[in-house]
Amino acid sequence: MAIILTVNGARILVICELKSYREAIATAFRVLRPGVEVFEAEEENLDQEVGRLGPDLVVCSRLTARVEASVPNWVELYPGCGSRSFVSLRGERSTIEEIQLSDLLYIVDRTLGPSGLGVRELPEQGPELGSQVI
């Protein structure tokens, strides 16, 4: 299943393999980023949803070539059930060990803030981001 979050005109597509992750992330975004609209779709439709929605950020369990090529910002959560997650913010890639909710929120804010969509500007470095560029 996928969750599509619309914030200030930007779109965030969240697809996590585990339903509990999906639900927790959706709840956190609803509470901590008010005004977010949430929609759900099936996980196997990731590429189709990317094409249909044109999201600004994708948070997924399995990165696809389409996401990598067409989405400016993405997070691949724990691929292969490992402890690392991979992030790309405007093409700058990093690795985060044991990603936390604060990291995801920082990534959302970095995606939306500097693009002029009405979210406050943030410093260049956040919690654990940018420490390991791939």
C-alpha positions in Angstrom: 0.0 0.0 0.0 1.1 3.6 -0.6 0.2 6.8 1.2 0.2 10.0 -0.7 0.7 13.2 1.4 -0.1 16.6 -0.1 1.5 19.5 1.7 1.4 23.1 0.5 1.1 21.9 -3.1 3.9 19.4 -2.8 3.3 15.6 -2.9 4.9 12.9 -0.8 4.4 9.3 -1.7 5.0 6.8 1.1 5.2 3.1 0.4 6.6 0.9 3.1 6.6 -2.9 2.9 5.4 -3.3 6.5 1.9 -2.0 7.2 2.9 -0.9 10.7 5.6 1.4 9.2 3.2 2.8 6.7 0.6 3.5 9.4 3.1 5.0 11.8 4.6 7.3 9.2 1.1 8.4 8.0 0.0 9.2 11.6 3.2 11.1 12.3 2.8 13.2 9.2 -0.8 13.9 10.0 0.0 15.0 13.5 3.3 16.8 13.0 2.6 18.3 9.6 -0.9 19.6 9.8 -2.9 20.1 6.7 -1.5 16.9 5.1 -4.0 14.9 3.0 -3.4 11.1 3.1 -4.4 8.6 0.3 -3.6 4.9 0.0 -2.6 2.6 -2.9 -1.1 -0.8 -3.3 2.7 -1.2 -2.9 3.2 -2.9 -6.3 1.8 0.2 -8.0 4.8 2.4 -6.9 5.9 3.2 -10.5 2.4 3.8 -11.6 1.7 6.2 -8.7 5.0 8.0 -9.3 3.9 8.6 -12.9 0.4 9.6 -12.0 1.3 11.9 -9.0 4.7 13.4 -9.9 5.7 13.4 -6.2 8.4 15.7 -4.8 9.5 13.0 -2.3 9.1 9.3 -2.2 9.6 7.2 1.0 9.8 3.5 0.0 11.1 0.1 1.0 12.2 -0.7 -2.5 13.7 1.9 -4.8 12.9 1.5 -8.5 14.7 2.9 -11.5 11.6 5.1 -12.2 11.8 6.7 -8.7 15.5 7.2 -9.0 15.2 8.8 -12.4 12.1 11.0 -12.0 11.7 11.9 -8.3 13.9 14.7 -7.0 14.0 13.5 -3.4 13.6 10.0 -2.1 14.3 7.7 0.9 14.8 4.0 0.6 14.0 2.6 4.1 16.0 -0.4 5.2 16.5 -2.2 1.9 17.1 -5.9 2.3 16.1 -5.6 6.0 19.4 -4.0 6.8 20.1 -1.2 9.3 20.9 1.5 6.7 18.5 3.7 4.7 19.5 5.6 1.6 18.5 9.2 0.9 18.7 11.5 -2.1 17.9 15.2 -1.6 18.1 17.0 -5.0 20.6 14.4 -6.2 22.9 14.5 -3.1 23.0 11.0 -1.7 23.6 10.0 1.9 23.3 6.9 4.1 21.6 7.0 7.4 22.2 4.2 10.0 19.0 3.3 11.9 16.8 6.2 10.5 14.5 7.8 13.0 11.2 9.7 12.7 13.2 13.0 13.3 15.3 12.2 10.2 12.2 11.6 8.1 10.7 14.9 9.2 13.9 16.7 8.5 13.9 15.2 5.0 10.3 16.4 4.4 11.2 19.9 5.7 14.3 20.0 3.5 12.3 18.9 0.5 9.6 21.5 1.0 11.3 24.4 2.7 14.1 25.4 0.3 11.8 24.9 -2.7 9.7 27.9 -1.8 6.5 26.0 -0.8 6.0 28.0 2.4 7.8 25.9 5.0 10.5 27.6 7.1 14.1 27.5 5.9 16.3 24.9 7.6 20.1 24.7 8.2 22.1 22.6 5.8 22.9 19.9 8.3 20.2 18.0 10.3 20.1 15.0 12.5 22.7 12.5 11.0 22.1 13.7 7.4 25.0 14.4 5.1 27.5 12.5 7.1 28.1 9.8 4.5 27.7 10.8 0.9 27.5 7.8 -1.5 
